[in-house]
Amino acid sequence: MSSADFDPGAFRALIPSVSPSLLSDFLSSIGWELTERHEGLLEYWMAPDESDHSPHGRMLLLPLNEEMRDFERRLVESLAELAFHFNDDAPHLLERIDRLNWDTLVLRSDFIGREESMRLAEAAGILNAGMEMMRISALYTFNPHRTKWNNRSPKVSAYLDEGVRLGHTERGSFTFPIFSRIGARRDAEASFGRRVMSNLAQALERVHHWRGDGPREREDNSLFDLEIAKQLASIPHAPGGNLLSISFRWSPSRSLQADHSSDPLHFSSRSIEELKKTTRRLDTLRKIEASEIDTAGVKMKPPPPLGGWQSSMPVMHSPVSQDSVTFISGLVVSVGLDDRNRENEESPYFVVLRTDEGDVWIWVDAEDHAFALNARQNNQAVRAEGTVLPGDRKTLRGSLVRPPGITAGHDGSSD
């Protein structure tokens, strides 16, 4: 692109998509040198010497203060300078910069002794497993204590809809890159995508080390690992055998919070078959554990129907943590509000019931909170259902049980 092709309107249209912090990260990632910085005002960047025939390379002024009267004009000039440097037009420059906004999960299938083609069922299986692993990791990242994998979170839905994409397939066997948006450095919410990918990378590393007997110790997030392993085990493989390689490419715009190996994880057809056996064994062990809980006197809920993830819990109620439900009752001795839960898009309301076995905390929605407040004022007992979680402070994950016809604002007395 020459200076004669400069169209201010085209580059001005990029401003909503290109923040100064993102541009700063981009320049650093491509080897430009930050020569001077005036905090909150502007930065001076110099291109590497080999990028320009001048003795000192190309100099770029990057404005930082969006409140400056001429901020847009200066940023448009900076974008035009970069476009001239790369010989890009405005759309191609945006695409180049936006690459910094994504981490990448790379799924690659290498076939042994096969022609350069694959069954559509095999390609669909790889893509479906990749998408399901992203979905499960997003749900786990949003709530690490979950035990069911249905999606009731607007935040997770928005991330999967807008922040996960499939890139162009790459040369060299059948390679599928799946992008996860992390956003600019200053955007705190954008780190969710990075955490999703980081959690998935750690789970895959743990699953990769499973042997025929599976994990030897139960970990806090073993349910998460098990679901990731199930997705790998679901991938169909060619009769002649094939090798699935999984790797991650991390955007340099945000530092990693955990150590991740850059080496790909290899899963052969044989190891995927072993994963199938391991996941079945672990599922059987969990059913045995559930039956032991049942014989201990805990009332069991009927199992959900097969054929997909299902849940009947209201959005604002805390989810039941196991497939078992117990009932408690007692007087309401405390009602309260904890706004820290709002950060995770969970209900901030809680009540405390005084039962025969001690005080029990319950996170509730606004209607149950109002119902409990009325019950406390009238010194009436309240019944709740759910699962009592272990710990120093007993917590019930579930909901209050209101008699039929009793609304949140009712005083709780019978008609």
C-alpha positions as CSV (number, residue, x, y, z in Angstrom):
1,M,0.0,0.0,0.0
2,S,1.4,3.4,-1.0
3,S,0.7,6.7,0.7
4,A,-1.6,7.5,-2.2
5,D,-3.9,4.6,-1.2
6,F,-4.3,6.0,2.3
7,D,-8.0,6.2,3.2
8,P,-8.6,7.7,6.7
9,G,-12.1,6.4,6.9
10,A,-11.0,2.8,6.4
11,F,-8.5,3.0,9.3
12,R,-10.9,5.0,11.5
13,A,-13.3,2.1,11.2
14,L,-10.7,-0.1,12.9
15,I,-10.5,2.0,16.1
16,P,-13.4,0.1,18.0
17,S,-11.5,-3.2,17.4
18,V,-7.9,-2.0,18.1
19,S,-7.1,-0.6,21.5
20,P,-3.7,1.0,22.3
21,S,-2.9,-1.8,24.7
22,L,-3.5,-4.4,21.9
23,L,-1.3,-2.4,19.5
24,S,1.4,-2.2,22.1
25,D,1.3,-6.0,22.6
26,F,1.4,-6.5,18.9
27,L,4.4,-4.3,18.3
28,S,6.3,-6.1,21.1
29,S,5.4,-9.5,19.7
30,I,6.7,-8.7,16.2
31,G,10.1,-7.5,17.5
32,W,9.6,-3.7,17.6
33,E,11.5,-1.8,20.3
34,L,9.8,0.5,22.8
35,T,12.2,3.4,22.9
36,E,10.3,5.9,25.0
37,R,7.1,5.8,27.0
38,H,5.1,8.7,28.6
39,E,2.8,7.0,31.0
40,G,-0.8,7.4,30.1
41,L,0.0,9.6,27.1
42,L,2.0,7.9,24.3
43,E,4.7,5.4,23.3
44,Y,7.5,5.6,20.7
45,W,8.2,2.3,18.9
46,M,11.0,1.6,16.5
47,A,10.9,-1.2,13.9
48,P,13.8,-3.7,13.7
49,D,16.6,-2.4,11.4
50,E,16.0,-5.1,8.8
51,S,12.4,-3.9,8.4
52,D,13.5,-0.6,6.8
53,H,16.5,0.6,4.7
54,S,16.9,3.7,7.0
55,P,19.7,3.5,9.5
56,H,17.4,3.4,12.5
57,G,14.3,1.6,11.2
58,R,10.8,3.0,11.1
59,M,9.6,5.1,14.1
60,L,5.9,4.9,15.2
61,L,4.1,7.1,17.7
62,L,1.3,5.3,19.5
63,P,-1.2,7.4,21.5
64,L,-2.4,6.0,24.8
65,N,-4.8,8.6,26.2
66,E,-8.2,8.1,24.7
67,E,-9.4,11.3,26.3
68,M,-7.0,13.4,24.1
69,R,-8.8,15.7,21.7
70,D,-6.8,14.4,18.7
71,F,-6.5,10.8,19.9
72,E,-8.5,9.3,17.0
73,R,-6.5,11.3,14.4
74,R,-3.2,10.1,15.9
75,L,-4.3,6.5,16.2
76,V,-5.5,6.5,12.5
77,E,-2.1,7.8,11.5
78,S,-0.4,5.1,13.5
79,L,-2.5,2.4,11.9
80,A,-1.8,3.8,8.4
81,E,1.9,3.8,9.2
82,L,1.7,0.1,10.2
83,A,-0.3,-0.7,7.1
84,F,2.3,1.0,4.9
85,H,5.1,-0.9,6.7
86,F,3.4,-4.3,6.0
87,N,1.9,-3.3,2.6
88,D,-1.5,-4.1,4.0
89,D,-4.9,-2.5,3.5
90,A,-7.1,-1.8,6.5
91,P,-8.9,-5.2,6.7
92,H,-5.6,-7.2,6.3
93,L,-3.9,-5.1,9.0
94,L,-6.8,-5.8,11.4
95,E,-6.5,-9.5,10.7
96,R,-2.8,-9.4,11.3
97,I,-3.2,-7.6,14.7
98,D,-6.2,-9.7,15.8
99,R,-4.1,-12.9,15.6
100,L,-2.6,-11.8,18.9
101,N,-6.0,-12.0,20.5
102,W,-6.2,-15.8,20.3
103,D,-4.7,-18.9,21.9
104,T,-4.9,-22.0,19.7
105,L,-5.7,-25.6,20.3
106,V,-4.2,-27.7,17.5
107,L,-5.7,-31.2,16.7
108,R,-3.7,-33.1,14.1
109,S,-4.4,-36.6,12.9
110,D,-1.6,-38.6,11.2
111,F,-2.6,-41.7,9.4
112,I,-0.4,-44.7,9.1
113,G,-0.2,-46.3,5.6
114,R,-3.2,-44.4,4.3
115,E,-3.8,-42.2,1.3
116,E,-4.2,-38.5,1.9
117,S,-7.9,-38.7,2.7
118,M,-10.0,-39.5,5.8
119,R,-13.6,-40.6,6.3
120,L,-16.0,-37.8,7.1
121,A,-17.0,-39.6,10.3
122,E,-13.4,-39.4,11.5
123,A,-13.0,-35.7,10.7
124,A,-16.4,-35.0,12.3
125,G,-15.3,-37.0,15.4
126,I,-12.1,-35.0,15.8
127,L,-13.9,-31.6,15.5
128,N,-16.7,-32.7,17.8
129,A,-14.3,-33.9,20.4
130,G,-12.4,-30.6,20.2
131,M,-15.5,-28.5,20.5
132,E,-16.8,-30.6,23.5
133,M,-13.4,-30.3,25.3
134,M,-13.6,-26.5,24.8
135,R,-17.2,-26.5,26.1
136,I,-16.4,-28.7,29.2
137,S,-13.3,-26.7,30.0
138,A,-15.3,-23.4,29.8
139,L,-18.0,-24.9,32.2
140,Y,-15.2,-26.1,34.6
141,T,-13.5,-22.7,34.4
142,F,-16.7,-20.9,35.3
143,N,-17.4,-23.3,38.2
144,P,-14.7,-25.8,39.2
145,H,-17.0,-27.5,41.7
146,R,-19.6,-28.5,39.2
147,T,-20.5,-32.2,38.7
148,K,-22.8,-31.8,35.7
149,W,-21.9,-30.5,32.3
150,N,-25.1,-28.9,31.0
151,N,-24.7,-25.2,30.1
152,R,-26.8,-22.8,32.1
153,S,-24.3,-19.9,32.1
154,P,-24.8,-16.9,29.8
155,K,-21.0,-16.2,30.2
156,V,-20.0,-19.6,28.9
157,S,-22.6,-19.4,26.1
158,A,-21.3,-16.0,25.0
159,Y,-17.7,-17.3,25.1
160,L,-18.5,-20.4,23.0
161,D,-20.5,-18.3,20.5
162,E,-18.2,-15.4,20.1
163,G,-14.8,-16.4,21.5
164,V,-14.2,-19.9,19.9
165,R,-13.5,-20.3,16.2
166,L,-12.1,-22.9,13.8
167,G,-9.1,-21.7,11.8
168,H,-8.1,-22.7,8.3
169,T,-6.8,-26.2,8.1
170,E,-3.1,-26.3,7.8
171,R,-0.6,-28.1,5.6
172,G,0.7,-31.4,6.8
173,S,-1.8,-34.2,7.4
174,F,-5.2,-33.3,8.8
175,T,-4.7,-30.3,11.1
176,F,-7.6,-28.4,12.7
177,P,-6.7,-25.2,14.7
178,I,-9.4,-24.1,17.2
179,F,-9.0,-20.4,18.4
180,S,-9.9,-19.1,21.8
181,R,-10.1,-15.3,22.2
182,I,-8.3,-13.8,25.2
183,G,-8.5,-10.1,24.3
184,A,-6.3,-7.1,25.1
185,R,-4.1,-6.9,28.1
186,R,-6.2,-4.4,30.0
187,D,-9.4,-6.3,29.6
188,A,-9.8,-8.4,32.8
189,E,-12.8,-10.3,31.5
190,A,-10.9,-11.5,28.4
191,S,-8.7,-13.6,30.6
192,F,-11.5,-16.2,30.8
193,G,-10.6,-17.5,27.4
194,R,-7.0,-18.0,28.5
195,R,-8.0,-19.8,31.7
196,V,-10.3,-22.1,29.6
197,M,-7.3,-23.1,27.4
198,S,-4.9,-23.4,30.3
199,N,-7.3,-25.7,32.3
200,L,-7.8,-27.8,29.2
201,A,-4.1,-28.1,28.6
202,Q,-3.5,-29.2,32.2
203,A,-6.3,-31.8,32.0
204,L,-5.0,-33.2,28.7
205,E,-1.5,-33.5,30.2
206,R,-2.9,-35.4,33.2
207,V,-5.0,-37.7,31.0
208,H,-2.0,-38.3,28.7
209,H,-0.2,-39.8,31.7
210,W,-3.0,-42.2,32.5
211,R,-2.2,-45.9,32.0
212,G,-4.5,-48.8,31.8
213,D,-5.6,-48.4,35.4
214,G,-6.3,-44.7,35.0
215,P,-5.5,-42.2,37.7
216,R,-4.2,-43.7,40.9
217,E,-5.3,-40.9,43.2
218,R,-8.6,-39.1,43.1
219,E,-8.1,-35.4,42.5
220,D,-10.4,-32.5,43.2
221,N,-11.0,-32.1,39.5
222,S,-11.1,-35.8,38.5
223,L,-14.6,-35.4,37.2
224,F,-13.3,-32.7,34.8
225,D,-10.4,-35.0,33.7
226,L,-12.8,-37.9,33.2
227,E,-15.1,-35.8,30.9
228,I,-12.1,-34.7,28.9
229,A,-10.9,-38.3,28.6
230,K,-14.4,-39.3,27.4
231,Q,-14.2,-36.9,24.5
232,L,-10.8,-38.3,23.4
233,A,-12.2,-41.8,23.7
234,S,-15.1,-40.9,21.5
235,I,-12.9,-40.1,18.5
236,P,-13.2,-42.8,15.8
237,H,-10.0,-44.2,14.4
238,A,-9.0,-45.8,11.1
239,P,-8.7,-49.6,11.0
240,G,-5.1,-49.3,10.0
241,G,-4.3,-47.1,13.0
242,N,-3.7,-43.4,13.3
243,L,-2.0,-40.9,15.7
244,L,-3.8,-37.9,17.2
245,S,-1.5,-35.1,18.3
246,I,-2.7,-32.3,20.5
247,S,-0.7,-29.1,21.1
248,F,-1.3,-25.5,22.1
249,R,0.0,-22.2,20.7
250,W,-0.1,-19.5,23.3
251,S,-0.6,-15.8,22.4
252,P,2.4,-13.8,23.6
253,S,0.1,-10.9,24.7
254,R,-0.6,-12.5,28.1
255,S,1.8,-14.4,30.3
256,L,0.9,-18.0,31.3
257,Q,-0.1,-18.6,34.9
258,A,1.0,-22.2,34.8
259,D,3.9,-24.1,33.1
260,H,2.8,-25.9,30.0
261,S,5.0,-28.1,27.8
262,S,5.3,-27.0,24.2
263,D,5.6,-30.6,23.1
264,P,2.6,-32.1,21.5
265,L,0.7,-34.9,23.3
266,H,0.4,-38.0,21.2
267,F,-2.6,-40.4,21.4
268,S,-2.3,-43.6,19.4
269,S,-5.3,-45.7,18.4
270,R,-4.2,-48.1,21.1
271,S,-4.0,-45.5,23.8
272,I,-7.5,-44.2,22.8
273,E,-8.9,-47.7,23.2
274,E,-7.2,-47.8,26.7
275,L,-8.9,-44.5,27.5
276,K,-12.3,-46.1,26.7
277,K,-11.7,-48.9,29.1
278,T,-10.4,-46.5,31.8
279,T,-13.4,-44.2,31.5
280,R,-15.8,-47.1,31.7
281,R,-14.0,-48.4,34.9
282,L,-14.1,-45.0,36.5
283,D,-17.8,-44.6,35.7
284,T,-18.4,-48.0,37.3
285,L,-16.5,-47.0,40.5
286,R,-18.6,-43.9,40.8
287,K,-21.8,-45.9,40.5
288,I,-20.5,-48.2,43.3
289,E,-19.8,-45.1,45.4
290,A,-23.2,-43.8,44.8
291,S,-24.8,-47.1,45.8
292,E,-22.8,-47.0,49.0
293,I,-24.2,-43.6,49.8
294,D,-27.7,-45.0,49.1
295,T,-27.2,-47.8,51.6
296,A,-26.1,-45.3,54.2
297,G,-29.6,-44.0,54.3
298,V,-29.5,-41.0,51.8
299,K,-32.5,-40.8,49.6
300,M,-31.5,-41.1,46.0
301,K,-33.0,-39.2,43.0
302,P,-33.9,-41.3,40.0
303,P,-31.1,-41.2,37.4
304,P,-31.5,-38.7,34.5
305,P,-32.6,-40.1,31.1
306,L,-29.9,-41.1,28.7
307,G,-29.2,-39.2,25.5
308,G,-27.5,-35.9,26.6
309,W,-26.8,-33.5,29.4
310,Q,-29.9,-32.8,31.4
311,S,-30.7,-30.7,34.5
312,S,-33.9,-29.5,36.1
313,M,-32.3,-27.1,38.5
314,P,-33.4,-23.4,38.2
315,V,-30.7,-21.0,37.0
316,M,-30.3,-19.1,40.2
317,H,-30.3,-22.1,42.5
318,S,-27.0,-23.7,43.5
319,P,-26.7,-27.0,41.6
320,V,-26.9,-30.3,43.5
321,S,-23.4,-31.6,43.7
322,Q,-24.2,-35.3,43.4
323,D,-27.0,-37.5,42.1
324,S,-28.4,-37.8,45.7
325,V,-30.7,-35.5,47.7
326,T,-31.2,-35.2,51.4
327,F,-33.8,-33.2,53.3
328,I,-33.2,-30.9,56.3
329,S,-35.4,-28.6,58.3
330,G,-34.9,-26.0,61.0
331,L,-35.4,-22.4,62.1
332,V,-33.9,-19.6,60.0
333,V,-31.2,-18.0,62.3
334,S,-29.6,-15.8,59.6
335,V,-30.2,-14.3,56.2
336,G,-27.6,-12.4,54.3
337,L,-26.1,-11.1,51.1
338,D,-22.6,-11.7,49.7
339,D,-21.9,-9.7,46.6
340,R,-18.7,-11.6,45.8
341,N,-20.9,-14.3,44.3
342,R,-22.1,-11.9,41.6
343,E,-18.6,-12.0,40.1
344,N,-19.3,-15.6,39.1
345,E,-22.8,-14.8,38.0
346,E,-24.2,-16.7,41.0
347,S,-26.8,-15.8,43.5
348,P,-25.5,-13.6,46.3
349,Y,-28.2,-14.6,48.8
350,F,-27.8,-17.1,51.6
351,V,-29.7,-18.3,54.7
352,V,-28.6,-20.4,57.7
353,L,-30.9,-23.0,59.1
354,R,-30.4,-24.3,62.7
355,T,-31.0,-28.1,62.5
356,D,-30.6,-31.0,65.0
357,E,-27.1,-31.5,63.5
358,G,-26.0,-27.9,63.7
359,D,-26.2,-24.8,61.5
360,V,-26.3,-25.3,57.8
361,W,-25.6,-22.6,55.2
362,I,-27.7,-22.5,51.9
363,W,-27.2,-20.3,48.9
364,V,-30.6,-19.3,47.6
365,D,-32.2,-17.1,44.9
366,A,-34.0,-13.8,45.7
367,E,-37.5,-15.5,46.1
368,D,-36.2,-18.1,48.6
369,H,-34.3,-15.3,50.4
370,A,-37.6,-13.3,50.8
371,F,-39.4,-16.5,51.9
372,A,-36.8,-17.3,54.5
373,L,-36.9,-13.7,55.8
374,N,-40.6,-14.0,56.4
375,A,-40.2,-17.4,58.0
376,R,-37.6,-16.0,60.4
377,Q,-39.8,-13.1,61.4
378,N,-42.6,-15.6,62.2
379,N,-40.3,-18.0,63.9
380,Q,-41.4,-20.8,61.6
381,A,-39.3,-23.8,60.5
382,V,-38.1,-24.1,56.9
383,R,-37.4,-27.2,54.9
384,A,-34.6,-27.5,52.3
385,E,-33.4,-30.2,49.9
386,G,-30.0,-30.8,48.4
387,T,-26.7,-32.3,49.3
388,V,-24.8,-31.4,52.5
389,L,-21.2,-30.7,51.5
390,P,-18.3,-31.7,53.9
391,G,-16.2,-29.1,55.6
392,D,-15.8,-27.0,58.7
393,R,-18.9,-25.1,57.9
394,K,-21.8,-27.3,56.7
395,T,-23.2,-26.1,53.4
396,L,-26.2,-27.5,51.6
397,R,-26.1,-27.2,47.8
398,G,-29.8,-27.1,46.8
399,S,-32.9,-25.0,47.5
400,L,-35.7,-24.3,50.0
401,V,-38.9,-26.2,49.7
402,R,-42.0,-23.9,49.7
403,P,-45.4,-25.5,50.3
404,P,-47.7,-25.4,47.3
405,G,-49.4,-22.0,46.9
406,I,-46.9,-20.2,49.2
407,T,-45.2,-17.3,47.4
408,A,-42.0,-15.5,48.3
409,G,-43.8,-12.6,50.0
410,H,-46.2,-14.9,52.0
411,D,-45.8,-15.0,55.7
412,G,-45.6,-18.8,55.6
413,S,-48.7,-19.6,57.6
414,S,-51.1,-22.1,56.3
415,D,-54.5,-21.1,55.0
